[in-house]
Amino acid sequence: MPARIPLDPILPDNFDNTPNEDRSAAELDAWWDKPFGVTMDDGKIDVRCLNGGAWDRPTYWGVADDYEAACALAEQQMTRWNEYRSRPVLRGSADRFFAVIVSLRPGVPEQVLEEFGSIEEASAWMHKNYPG
């Protein structure tokens, strides 16, 4: 059974219209990576999550027909999102390259996994460790 998500929680003022970097630490702690559902007029559930997928509002994950389906959708999308953001990206300049895990949460720095002297070396590492 999927994890239960809050349904129709009381959200902070302007929750759907606030840049993530303008949110308080308490708000980020309370809502970051915590999916929730909002019941729509037709009884379906709009599933969302504040996770950095959008810079100024929770990420829209879809609409479910009922609460059980909303919980399943949230679990599926959270798994997908975690897989996506755990994959490193390459950053660099002319002579230094880095494989980093990007942080989308304000105030949390990106994580440097490896440093390379060339783009070829960096690309080879990526293909070896993260094929596809």
N, C-alpha and C positions, 0 to 999 in steps of 0.2 A: 504494500500500500504506500502511495507517495506521502511525503511529509505534508502536514497540514499547513495551509497558508492563512494569514489573517484575511478575513472577509469584511469589507466596508470599514476599514480602520479609520480612526480620526487622524487626518493628516495635518501637518503643519500648514499654516497660511502660505499661499502661493507655492505649494509643493510642486505643482505642475508647471511652474513658470519661474524657476530660480536657477541661475547658473550654479553648477555643482561647487565651484570654488567660493561662492558666496554663502554656502550653507555652513552652519556652525558645526563644530566637532561633535557636539551632542546629537545633532540631527543626522550627521553622517553615521555615527555609531549606531543610532537607533534604526536606520533604514537602509544602509548600504548592503547590497547583496541579500536583501530580505524581500522576496517576492510577496505580492499581496493581490487581492482581487477586489474589484468594485462592481457591485451589482448594477446592471443597466436597466433601463425602463422596461425592456422586454423580458427581464429575468435572467438573461445570459450574464456571464461574468467576464469582465475585461481584466486581463492579467497583466500586471506591470512589475517592474523592479528598478529601483535606483541603483545603477551599477556602472555608470559611465558610458553606456551605449549611446546616450544622448547627453549633450553638454549642459542642458538646462531643464531637464525633466526626467522622470522615470522612463525607462525603455518600455515600449509597448511590445508585449509578447504574444498577444492574440486574444481571441474571445472563445470562451468555453460555454457549453450548453448548461452545465451544472457545476456544483462545487467539487465533486470528485474529479470531473474532467479538468477543472481549473487547477487543482492540486497536481494532477498528472502533467498538465501543460507546463506548470511552473518548474517541476522537477526536470522535465525534458529540456526546457530552455536553459535552466541553470547549468545542467551538465554540458550542454552545447557551448554555452558562454565560457565556462571554466576551461574547456578544452581549447577554445579559440585564444583566450588571453594568456594561457600558459605556454603558448608557442612563442619563442623568441623572434625578434626582428633584428635586422642589422642596421647599425648606425655608424657613421664615420665621416672621415675627411680623406684627404689625399694619401695619408700614410698611417692612419690608425683606424681600426674598425672594431666594433663591439657587437657581441650578441647580447641583447637585453630583453628582459621581460618588462613590458611597458606597464606602468601603473596608471590606472584611470582615476583612482580615488585622489582627490586633492590632498596635498600634504604628505603623500606616500611616494618616495622616490622610486624611479625605475631600478630594477635589479640587474646589474652587469654580471653575465655568466662567464664570458670569455673575452679576451682582447686579442686582436690579430694585426699583423703587419701589412696585410694586403687584402684586397677584396676577394682574390682567388682563394686565399687561405680561409677566409671567413665563409665563403660560399661552400667550400668543400666540407667544412665543419657542419654547416647547416644541413647539407645534403646527407651527410653521414648520420647525424644525430636526429634530424627531423625530416625524413624523406617524405616526398609527396607534397 
